[in-house]
Amino acid sequence: MEKIYAVEDIIPLTMDLISEFQTLLDSVSYIGRLSRYKNDSAEKVINDPVLPTNGVREKNIQKCILGPDGSMVNFTQYYMGYKSETTVFLGDFYIHRASQNKGYGRTILRLYEEIWRRSGFNKAILNVDIKNWVAVRFWFRNGYSRIIQWIGDKEYSNETFAMLRLEKELNSSSG
């Protein structure tokens, strides 16, 4: 890993970054069948974020990290105060395909967890598609190992889906 990222490297996702964001989304298109953004443009994702039921846009956060060359390394979307004021819901966490398997994901995730802890959150929740085995392993290795819900179809096929809702306590930095 060439670059060590810090909290200061995390910036808001804005329309002036749309080209870099589209490039990142295109780089992870191989998981398109698993992504809620598979048919959406970068502009639509920025302007029309997916919110939880009864959610408000002000609690929805879209951040990113740019590499030294200005390309987008990470996009993260999370919702503050999901079901309780001390819970954050991690909706999206993408690492540009060229930056995967280099330790960036783990490092960047730790930065967000630090931000969440400093902001008073003590729990993080996320959904992961069971068919995305690489992601399931990533989340379990990073401490998101408490299964709190199973969501999806009862039968398995190429057209059906199932997700695990995973939870991690943020009180300690142990992963």
C-alpha positions as CSV (number, residue, x, y, z in Angstrom):
1,M,0.0,0.0,0.0
2,E,1.6,3.2,-1.1
3,K,-0.6,5.8,0.6
4,I,-1.6,5.9,4.2
5,Y,-4.9,7.7,4.4
6,A,-6.0,9.9,7.4
7,V,-9.4,11.3,8.5
8,E,-8.4,14.6,6.9
9,D,-8.4,12.8,3.5
10,I,-12.2,12.1,3.7
11,I,-14.1,14.8,1.8
12,P,-17.8,15.3,0.9
13,L,-18.9,13.9,-2.5
14,T,-19.9,16.9,-4.6
15,M,-21.0,17.4,-8.1
16,D,-17.5,18.7,-9.1
17,L,-16.3,15.1,-8.5
18,I,-18.9,13.5,-10.7
19,S,-16.4,12.3,-13.3
20,E,-14.2,10.6,-10.8
21,F,-17.2,9.2,-9.0
22,Q,-18.6,7.7,-12.3
23,T,-15.2,6.1,-12.9
24,L,-15.3,4.5,-9.5
25,L,-18.8,3.2,-10.0
26,D,-17.8,1.8,-13.4
27,S,-14.8,0.1,-11.8
28,V,-17.0,-1.8,-9.4
29,S,-19.6,-2.6,-12.1
30,Y,-18.6,-6.3,-11.9
31,I,-20.8,-6.4,-8.8
32,G,-23.5,-4.7,-10.7
33,R,-26.1,-7.3,-10.0
34,L,-25.5,-6.7,-6.3
35,S,-25.5,-2.9,-6.4
36,R,-28.5,-0.7,-6.1
37,Y,-26.7,1.7,-8.4
38,K,-26.3,-0.7,-11.3
39,N,-28.6,1.4,-13.6
40,D,-27.9,4.8,-12.0
41,S,-25.6,7.5,-13.1
42,A,-23.2,9.1,-10.7
43,E,-25.3,12.3,-10.9
44,K,-28.5,10.4,-9.8
45,V,-26.7,8.8,-6.9
46,I,-25.5,12.2,-5.7
47,N,-28.8,14.1,-6.2
48,D,-31.2,11.4,-5.2
49,P,-29.7,9.3,-2.4
50,V,-31.5,6.2,-1.1
51,L,-32.8,6.9,2.4
52,P,-34.3,4.5,5.0
53,T,-38.0,4.6,5.5
54,N,-38.9,7.9,7.0
55,G,-35.3,9.0,6.6
56,V,-34.2,12.6,6.1
57,R,-31.5,13.7,3.7
58,E,-29.7,15.7,6.4
59,K,-28.7,12.5,8.1
60,N,-27.5,10.9,4.9
61,I,-23.7,11.4,4.4
62,Q,-21.8,10.8,1.1
63,K,-18.0,11.0,1.4
64,C,-15.1,10.0,-0.7
65,I,-11.3,9.8,-0.7
66,L,-9.2,10.8,-3.6
67,G,-5.8,9.3,-4.4
68,P,-2.6,11.4,-5.0
69,D,-3.5,11.5,-8.8
70,G,-7.0,12.9,-8.1
71,S,-8.8,9.7,-8.9
72,M,-11.4,8.5,-6.5
73,V,-10.2,5.6,-4.3
74,N,-13.3,5.3,-2.1
75,F,-17.0,6.2,-1.9
76,T,-18.8,5.7,1.3
77,Q,-22.5,6.5,2.1
78,Y,-23.9,6.2,5.6
79,Y,-26.9,7.3,7.5
80,M,-26.5,8.7,11.0
81,G,-29.1,7.8,13.6
82,Y,-30.5,4.7,12.0
83,K,-33.2,3.2,14.3
84,S,-31.5,4.8,17.3
85,E,-29.5,8.0,17.7
86,T,-26.3,6.0,18.5
87,T,-26.4,3.7,15.4
88,V,-25.0,4.4,12.0
89,F,-26.1,2.5,9.0
90,L,-23.3,1.9,6.4
91,G,-25.2,1.8,3.1
92,D,-22.3,1.8,0.6
93,F,-18.6,1.2,0.9
94,Y,-16.8,1.0,-2.4
95,I,-13.1,0.8,-3.1
96,H,-12.0,1.4,-6.7
97,R,-11.1,-1.9,-8.2
98,A,-7.5,-0.9,-8.9
99,S,-7.1,-0.2,-5.2
100,Q,-8.7,-3.4,-3.9
101,N,-6.7,-6.1,-2.1
102,K,-4.0,-3.6,-1.0
103,G,-5.3,-2.9,2.5
104,Y,-7.1,0.3,1.6
105,G,-10.5,-1.0,2.5
106,R,-9.5,-2.0,6.1
107,T,-7.6,1.3,6.6
108,I,-10.4,3.5,5.3
109,L,-13.0,1.6,7.2
110,R,-11.1,2.2,10.4
111,L,-11.1,6.0,9.6
112,Y,-14.8,6.0,9.3
113,E,-15.3,4.0,12.5
114,E,-13.1,6.6,14.3
115,I,-15.3,9.4,12.9
116,W,-18.4,7.6,14.1
117,R,-17.1,7.0,17.6
118,R,-16.0,10.6,17.9
119,S,-19.5,11.6,16.9
120,G,-21.1,9.5,19.6
121,F,-22.1,6.4,17.6
122,N,-21.6,3.1,19.4
123,K,-22.9,0.7,16.8
124,A,-22.6,0.3,13.0
125,I,-25.0,-1.8,10.9
126,L,-24.7,-2.8,7.3
127,N,-26.2,-5.2,4.7
128,V,-24.1,-7.6,2.7
129,D,-25.3,-9.8,-0.2
130,I,-24.7,-13.4,0.6
131,K,-23.6,-14.0,-3.0
132,N,-20.9,-11.5,-2.7
133,W,-18.6,-13.8,-0.8
134,V,-15.6,-11.5,-1.0
135,A,-17.6,-8.8,0.8
136,V,-19.0,-11.2,3.4
137,R,-15.4,-12.3,4.3
138,F,-14.2,-8.6,4.4
139,W,-16.9,-7.6,6.8
140,F,-16.5,-10.6,9.1
141,R,-12.7,-10.1,9.2
142,N,-13.3,-6.5,10.2
143,G,-15.6,-7.2,13.1
144,Y,-19.0,-7.1,11.5
145,S,-19.7,-10.6,12.6
146,R,-23.0,-10.3,14.6
147,I,-25.8,-11.3,12.3
148,I,-28.9,-9.4,13.4
149,Q,-31.2,-10.1,10.4
150,W,-31.6,-12.3,7.3
151,I,-33.3,-10.5,4.4
152,G,-34.3,-12.1,1.1
153,D,-35.9,-14.9,-0.8
154,K,-36.4,-18.3,0.7
155,E,-35.2,-20.3,-2.3
156,Y,-31.8,-20.0,-4.0
157,S,-31.4,-19.3,-7.7
158,N,-29.5,-16.9,-10.0
159,E,-32.5,-14.5,-9.9
160,T,-33.1,-14.5,-6.1
161,F,-31.2,-12.7,-3.4
162,A,-30.4,-12.9,0.3
163,M,-28.6,-10.4,2.5
164,L,-27.2,-10.5,6.0
165,R,-27.6,-7.5,8.2
166,L,-24.4,-7.3,10.2
167,E,-23.6,-5.3,13.3
168,K,-20.5,-4.2,15.1
169,E,-20.0,-2.4,18.4
170,L,-17.9,0.7,18.0
171,N,-16.9,1.1,21.6
172,S,-13.5,-0.3,21.0
173,S,-11.2,-0.2,18.0
174,S,-10.8,-3.9,18.0
175,G,-11.7,-5.4,14.7
